[in-house]
């Protein structure tokens, strides 16, 4: 049996739809249950940010989550397949009309994606002060908490409606299938067979 960690929400739903197409039957979590066992698979339903942790530490052989979560967690896992769904972008946003000023000694940036933001600004050789928030990131520039934000967008509508605009796209993300490194070695043929089965349906 392979254990697969899934993020709550749309990516989990789309993944289970894939398994239904591949194997038939009904792949669905019942009520508020966080574990689904069906055929030769056990699915765990966790927060998106925690999926790489479950896989890296061996609580699951496989995981599916956005590329952004993988990069943010610096997860030591083996990436296997881009599933093409769950697409979003990680962007730098500022108040409309504002622009980055590289000459400033430092800039305050609000985000829940601390590692991605740090790497982005390090590549630009800009000093930043990161303000970690867990939600409503768009408020930060409007209240003076920060000059810029690094956030996930799908359409960008929320950003626009709050008087912000995209300055730069940092990362285009989509759902990825990945494996625990030890599990990939020990169960390589089984894992690759599943990868190939999924690849035929995307």
Order of alpha helices (4+ residues) and beta strands (2+ residues): beta-alpha-beta-beta-alpha-beta-alpha-beta-beta-beta-alpha-beta-alpha-beta-alpha-beta-beta-alpha-alpha
